[in-house]
């Protein structure tokens, strides 16, 4: 299954790159940069996720549950956040000295 997902993700990435490379608006921007004596490089990051349709539950319904992560906030972290005028939620995080 991993090989199939990798292949599908690679195909999707290639398809997106081909569309971007052939887009007239993008090419026009690159031409403007070349006319100004510059070379422009475009880099895109693509995140592709897969879910097993059989275990997705009801048809047409997508459920996504992310595990609740807990972290500890130190006194130094708290001072830093306060200097940025960001209040730390003391009820949910455990403060360590």
C-alpha positions as CSV (number, residue, x, y, z in Angstrom):
1,X,0.0,0.0,0.0
2,X,2.9,2.4,0.8
3,X,4.3,2.0,-2.8
4,X,0.8,2.8,-4.2
5,X,0.4,5.9,-2.1
6,X,3.9,7.0,-3.0
7,X,3.2,6.6,-6.7
8,X,-0.1,8.4,-6.4
9,X,1.5,11.3,-4.5
10,X,4.3,11.5,-7.0
11,X,1.8,11.6,-9.9
12,X,-0.2,14.4,-8.2
13,X,2.9,16.4,-7.5
14,X,4.0,16.0,-11.1
15,X,0.6,17.1,-12.3
16,X,0.6,20.2,-10.1
17,X,4.1,21.1,-11.2
18,X,3.1,20.7,-14.9
19,X,0.0,23.0,-14.5
20,X,2.1,25.6,-12.7
21,X,4.9,25.5,-15.2
22,X,2.5,26.0,-18.1
23,X,0.3,28.7,-16.5
24,X,0.4,31.8,-18.7
25,X,0.1,34.2,-15.7
26,X,3.1,32.5,-14.0
27,X,5.1,32.7,-17.3
28,X,4.2,36.4,-17.6
29,X,5.6,37.1,-14.1
30,X,8.8,35.2,-15.0
31,X,9.1,37.2,-18.2
32,X,8.8,40.4,-16.3
33,X,11.5,39.3,-13.9
34,X,13.8,38.3,-16.9
35,X,13.2,41.7,-18.5
36,X,14.3,43.3,-15.2
37,X,17.5,41.3,-15.3
38,X,16.4,38.8,-12.7
39,X,15.9,35.1,-12.7
40,X,12.9,33.8,-10.8
41,X,12.6,30.4,-9.2
42,X,9.3,29.1,-7.9
43,X,9.2,26.4,-5.2
44,X,5.9,24.9,-4.0
45,X,5.4,22.6,-1.1
46,X,2.7,20.0,-1.5
47,X,1.1,18.1,1.3
48,X,-0.9,15.1,0.2
49,X,-2.9,13.0,2.6
50,X,-4.7,9.7,2.2
51,X,-7.5,8.1,4.1
52,X,-9.0,4.7,3.8
53,X,-12.4,5.2,2.3
54,X,-13.7,1.9,3.8
55,X,-13.0,3.0,7.3
56,X,-14.2,6.6,6.9
57,X,-17.6,5.9,8.3
58,X,-20.7,7.2,6.6
59,X,-20.5,7.9,2.8
60,X,-19.5,11.5,2.2
61,X,-18.5,12.1,5.8
62,X,-14.9,12.7,6.6
63,X,-13.8,12.5,10.2
64,X,-10.4,13.5,11.3
65,X,-9.3,13.2,14.9
66,X,-6.0,14.5,16.0
67,X,-4.6,13.3,19.3
68,X,-4.6,15.8,22.0
69,X,-1.0,16.7,22.8
70,X,0.1,18.0,26.2
71,X,3.2,20.0,26.9
72,X,4.9,21.5,29.8
73,X,5.5,25.2,29.9
74,X,8.5,26.5,31.9
75,X,8.7,29.7,33.8
76,X,11.1,30.9,31.1
77,X,8.6,30.0,28.4
78,X,5.9,31.9,30.3
79,X,8.2,35.0,30.6
80,X,8.9,34.9,26.9
81,X,5.2,34.6,26.0
82,X,4.4,37.5,28.4
83,X,7.1,39.6,26.7
84,X,5.2,39.0,23.4
85,X,1.9,39.9,25.1
86,X,0.7,36.4,24.8
87,X,-1.2,34.9,27.7
88,X,-0.5,31.3,28.6
89,X,-3.4,29.1,29.4
90,X,-2.4,28.0,32.9
91,X,-5.4,25.7,33.3
92,X,-4.3,23.3,30.6
93,X,-0.5,23.4,30.7
94,X,1.6,22.2,33.5
95,X,4.2,24.8,34.6
96,X,7.7,23.5,35.5
97,X,10.4,25.6,37.1
